[in-house]
Amino acid sequence: MKEGSQNLYEGMYILSAGLSEDARLKALEKIKNGIVSRSGTINKIHDQGRKRLSYEIDTKKEGYYYLLYFTIAPKAVAELWQEYHLNEDLMRFITLRAEEVLEKIEFKQLAE
């Protein structure tokens, strides 16, 4: 991999459902600024809205889900993770390498 190359990533973020709309937007802006400040580019944001969690996190049963597609240098991902761990509004996050930016999120039915 050549120096300075960037990869496409898919990041899922769950923000606390107890946040006001203004606080939630500020928390999302903080995530976006972390990417952009490290020479990253945000390609697409899917606002999945408020959803019930699969399991309780710190007695919370709901969260706001955001899926971001972004391009950034691989070494910057570890820096982002360190920053995410300090963000009290961010309940959970995961970052994965992506092959393409999905313009629409669709969930397929599981076979019974």
PEMO-V845453 format. One line per field, one symbol per residue. phi: phi as a letter, one per 40 degrees, with the letter a starting at -180 (. if undefined). burial: # if it has 16 or more other C-alpha atoms within 10 Angstrom, else .. Layout:
phi->???
burial->???
This chain:
phi->.ccgcbbcbbbbbbcdccccdccccccccccccccccbgcbccabbccgcbcccacbfgcbbacbbbbbabacdccccccdccccccccccaaabbcbcacccbcbbccccc
burial->.....#.##########......#..##..##.##....###..#................############...#......#....###.#.#.................
